[in-house]
Amino acid sequence: MMRRAVVVIALLFAANAFAGTGRILIVNADRGGEGLNDPTPAAPVGGNPGTTLGAQRLNVFLAAAERWQSSLDLKVDILISARFAPITRDCNATSGILGFAGAVEWRHDFPGAPRSDVWYPIALANQFALTDLSPSNPDISMQFNSAIGTSTCLSSLSWYYGLDRKHGTSSDLFVVALHEIAHGLGISGTTSDTGDFFQGLPSVFDTHTLDVLAGLRWDQMSPEQRRVSMTNSGSLVWGGSNVRDAMARHLEPMVVLGVNSRDYEVGAASFGPAANRRFVAGRMVLAADAANDEGPSTTDACTAFTNASDVAGRIVLADRGTCTFVTKARNAQAAGALALVVANNVETCQPLAMGGTADDITIPAIGVKKSDGDEMKAQLAAAEVNASLRADPARLAGTNAPGGYLRLFAPCTFDPGSSTHHWDDTATPNLLMEPFVNGDLLHGLDLTLYQMLDIGWSLPPRSGRRIGKR
Amino acid sequence: MARRLCICATILFVAFGALASDRDCTRDRAPRVIVQSGEGSSVVHAPRVLRFAQDDVEAGFSPPSKADRLKPVATFSSQAPSIEIIVVRIGADGKPMYACVDSAAAAKRFLEAPLEKINVREAREK
């Protein structure tokens, strides 16, 4: 009894003594005159005081590192080896690689490991072990592409080195660096496309990856079950309690389309007013327009509506196809519709999200799955249909169900490599760790910080839970 | 005896913890993020994993399988079983579309796919 008490006290003292003493160190791995050492003069931009390209790049890395450092309780230093070098392979005018990063090493069953037979990224393993388990190596490596913006590599694109989010159409290096460092800290895994664990062991990320349809976490599944789970769109979620507890403070209510007695999930449009900003209700009608070269279907809304008098003051349903979503929205708006619902013309596992740009659209536009659109059309053919477009306060955008979990990205059309280490892209507002690094991201850590807590990181001393929203 | 020891330790623990977490009492007062040159650095040399990753991306997206390339350096350790790559395509409207993928093969697919097949909202205009 006495001996056990002494051991526990010693461990507590050790952990306490290390609290908050670690730093994130950026190791400049570029050669002289290149990348982070590039002496090309540059005017200070957006709060970045650097006067050379190299200094500005380094300042952004430092700022991103500082953001993570100040948000986590680091007991052991984290070394990030950073480069800013050309990645010219397969880079052309319209496509290329911005950068890449990852944990340099993974460990399991190290001294202090909270769970046996689980892989931990080395930076996190060091925190548990209270020592640098791999002192001769960095913990995270990352490289960004310095060739971007040159004549042969994505010439229309450029990096933005400011720290004020005013990146315009340029790539906000600060956000990209935050995202990539998060992967290196553990928002990543070791599972192959076939569902096999590396050397038969799950990563700590996998131990929180939950398939609500199967009712199993990935570490409870067979490789075949995991392979299937990777495409279980909407049902693959993050099972960690910290994220679950924090979701309501970060996510907006989900927008649903109520049709008669059923609520349908909807996809958002990148133009027009946000559908969750207003409540719209009314009768639903099917669009009718001429079948012509601009749109061969009479329900594609590609030309002026022939049933404008029916559409006015109502929610109009149209089919996807031929013309742009913006064109459909313009025609619906011209006919006086309250809102536009576009039914997909191919079956997918997720509601149709619509792209496009327009400043003149004032009605909300949303997309639905083909099967859902077919159901609505069947109801319209049989009787009067009432619909409402509203935010459902019981369900958060990006979650699998009321009171449920935040979804992980698991597109049903299997795209090996792109899935599961990111949040689903239905989360609203957009999150740092969605797979598509969105231009509207703020510079916060949002729910990713809580994901870090779930895998074993802790908050700095005294910070408690007072973490600002995004 | 054990109980008494626990009470004393708790008092010391709280006091010591408060001291350790005080920013003025941490082990250095220097900026908490520092920069070290990779060239000639006595701390970390050019990381081989970075070279591995660079090779992955630069050498035609045909890396060996993870199992082949990931030789454990010790019984319980493994070198970089994962890498996350941010790729970009310019859409028909001139706007960039980003994606983060976790293998060189997935990066290649994203870069070579027809624009309309890319699962990014902004790619779907009609």
Chai-1 contact restraints between the chains, C-beta under 6 A:
chainA,res_idxA,chainB,res_idxB,connection_type,confidence,min_distance_angstrom,max_distance_angstrom,comment,restraint_id
A,M1,B,A2,contact,1.0,0.0,6.0,A-B,restraint_1
A,M2,B,A2,contact,1.0,0.0,6.0,A-B,restraint_2
A,A5,B,A2,contact,1.0,0.0,6.0,A-B,restraint_3
A,A5,B,L5,contact,1.0,0.0,6.0,A-B,restraint_4
A,A5,B,C6,contact,1.0,0.0,6.0,A-B,restraint_5
A,I9,B,A9,contact,1.0,0.0,6.0,A-B,restraint_6
A,L12,B,F13,contact,1.0,0.0,6.0,A-B,restraint_7
A,N16,B,F13,contact,1.0,0.0,6.0,A-B,restraint_8
A,N16,B,F16,contact,1.0,0.0,6.0,A-B,restraint_9
A,N16,B,G17,contact,1.0,0.0,6.0,A-B,restraint_10
A,A17,B,A20,contact,1.0,0.0,6.0,A-B,restraint_11
A,A19,B,A20,contact,1.0,0.0,6.0,A-B,restraint_12
A,A19,B,S21,contact,1.0,0.0,6.0,A-B,restraint_13
A,G20,B,S21,contact,1.0,0.0,6.0,A-B,restraint_14
A,T21,B,T26,contact,1.0,0.0,6.0,A-B,restraint_15
A,T21,B,R27,contact,1.0,0.0,6.0,A-B,restraint_16
A,R23,B,R32,contact,1.0,0.0,6.0,A-B,restraint_17
A,I24,B,V33,contact,1.0,0.0,6.0,A-B,restraint_18
A,L25,B,I34,contact,1.0,0.0,6.0,A-B,restraint_19
A,I26,B,V35,contact,1.0,0.0,6.0,A-B,restraint_20
A,V27,B,Q36,contact,1.0,0.0,6.0,A-B,restraint_21
A,V27,B,G38,contact,1.0,0.0,6.0,A-B,restraint_22
A,V27,B,V44,contact,1.0,0.0,6.0,A-B,restraint_23
A,N28,B,V35,contact,1.0,0.0,6.0,A-B,restraint_24
A,N28,B,S37,contact,1.0,0.0,6.0,A-B,restraint_25
A,N28,B,G38,contact,1.0,0.0,6.0,A-B,restraint_26
A,A29,B,G38,contact,1.0,0.0,6.0,A-B,restraint_27
A,A29,B,A46,contact,1.0,0.0,6.0,A-B,restraint_28
A,L62,B,V33,contact,1.0,0.0,6.0,A-B,restraint_29
A,A65,B,V33,contact,1.0,0.0,6.0,A-B,restraint_30
A,E66,B,V33,contact,1.0,0.0,6.0,A-B,restraint_31
A,Q69,B,R32,contact,1.0,0.0,6.0,A-B,restraint_32
A,L79,B,V44,contact,1.0,0.0,6.0,A-B,restraint_33
A,S81,B,P47,contact,1.0,0.0,6.0,A-B,restraint_34
A,S81,B,L50,contact,1.0,0.0,6.0,A-B,restraint_35
A,R89,B,E58,contact,1.0,0.0,6.0,A-B,restraint_36
A,D90,B,L111,contact,1.0,0.0,6.0,A-B,restraint_37
A,T94,B,I90,contact,1.0,0.0,6.0,A-B,restraint_38
A,S95,B,R89,contact,1.0,0.0,6.0,A-B,restraint_39
A,S95,B,L111,contact,1.0,0.0,6.0,A-B,restraint_40
A,I97,B,V57,contact,1.0,0.0,6.0,A-B,restraint_41
A,I97,B,V87,contact,1.0,0.0,6.0,A-B,restraint_42
A,L98,B,I86,contact,1.0,0.0,6.0,A-B,restraint_43
A,L98,B,V88,contact,1.0,0.0,6.0,A-B,restraint_44
A,G99,B,I86,contact,1.0,0.0,6.0,A-B,restraint_45
A,F100,B,A53,contact,1.0,0.0,6.0,A-B,restraint_46
A,F100,B,I83,contact,1.0,0.0,6.0,A-B,restraint_47
A,F100,B,I85,contact,1.0,0.0,6.0,A-B,restraint_48
A,A101,B,E84,contact,1.0,0.0,6.0,A-B,restraint_49
A,G102,B,A80,contact,1.0,0.0,6.0,A-B,restraint_50
A,G102,B,S82,contact,1.0,0.0,6.0,A-B,restraint_51
A,G102,B,I83,contact,1.0,0.0,6.0,A-B,restraint_52
A,G102,B,E84,contact,1.0,0.0,6.0,A-B,restraint_53
A,V104,B,V49,contact,1.0,0.0,6.0,A-B,restraint_54
A,V104,B,A80,contact,1.0,0.0,6.0,A-B,restraint_55
A,E105,B,S77,contact,1.0,0.0,6.0,A-B,restraint_56
A,E105,B,Q79,contact,1.0,0.0,6.0,A-B,restraint_57
A,W106,B,S78,contact,1.0,0.0,6.0,A-B,restraint_58
A,W106,B,P81,contact,1.0,0.0,6.0,A-B,restraint_59
A,R107,B,F76,contact,1.0,0.0,6.0,A-B,restraint_60
A,R107,B,S77,contact,1.0,0.0,6.0,A-B,restraint_61
A,H108,B,F76,contact,1.0,0.0,6.0,A-B,restraint_62
A,D109,B,F76,contact,1.0,0.0,6.0,A-B,restraint_63
A,P138,B,V44,contact,1.0,0.0,6.0,A-B,restraint_64
A,P138,B,P47,contact,1.0,0.0,6.0,A-B,restraint_65
A,S141,B,P47,contact,1.0,0.0,6.0,A-B,restraint_66
A,S141,B,V49,contact,1.0,0.0,6.0,A-B,restraint_67
A,S141,B,L50,contact,1.0,0.0,6.0,A-B,restraint_68
A,L157,B,P96,contact,1.0,0.0,6.0,A-B,restraint_69
A,H183,B,E84,contact,1.0,0.0,6.0,A-B,restraint_70
A,S188,B,S82,contact,1.0,0.0,6.0,A-B,restraint_71
A,T190,B,P81,contact,1.0,0.0,6.0,A-B,restraint_72
A,T190,B,S82,contact,1.0,0.0,6.0,A-B,restraint_73
A,F198,B,P81,contact,1.0,0.0,6.0,A-B,restraint_74
A,S270,B,R121,contact,1.0,0.0,6.0,A-B,restraint_75
A,C323,B,K126,contact,1.0,0.0,6.0,A-B,restraint_76
A,T324,B,E125,contact,1.0,0.0,6.0,A-B,restraint_77
A,T324,B,K126,contact,1.0,0.0,6.0,A-B,restraint_78
A,A353,B,R121,contact,1.0,0.0,6.0,A-B,restraint_79
A,G355,B,R121,contact,1.0,0.0,6.0,A-B,restraint_80
A,G355,B,E122,contact,1.0,0.0,6.0,A-B,restraint_81
A,G355,B,R124,contact,1.0,0.0,6.0,A-B,restraint_82
A,G355,B,E125,contact,1.0,0.0,6.0,A-B,restraint_83
A,G356,B,E125,contact,1.0,0.0,6.0,A-B,restraint_84
A,P411,B,N119,contact,1.0,0.0,6.0,A-B,restraint_85
A,P416,B,A106,contact,1.0,0.0,6.0,A-B,restraint_86
A,G417,B,V101,contact,1.0,0.0,6.0,A-B,restraint_87
A,G417,B,D102,contact,1.0,0.0,6.0,A-B,restraint_88
A,G417,B,S103,contact,1.0,0.0,6.0,A-B,restraint_89
A,G417,B,A106,contact,1.0,0.0,6.0,A-B,restraint_90
A,S418,B,V101,contact,1.0,0.0,6.0,A-B,restraint_91
A,S418,B,A106,contact,1.0,0.0,6.0,A-B,restraint_92
A,H421,B,D102,contact,1.0,0.0,6.0,A-B,restraint_93
A,P435,B,A99,contact,1.0,0.0,6.0,A-B,restraint_94
A,P435,B,C100,contact,1.0,0.0,6.0,A-B,restraint_95
A,F436,B,Y98,contact,1.0,0.0,6.0,A-B,restraint_96
A,F436,B,A99,contact,1.0,0.0,6.0,A-B,restraint_97
A,F436,B,V120,contact,1.0,0.0,6.0,A-B,restraint_98
A,V437,B,Y98,contact,1.0,0.0,6.0,A-B,restraint_99
A,P461,B,S21,contact,1.0,0.0,6.0,A-B,restraint_100
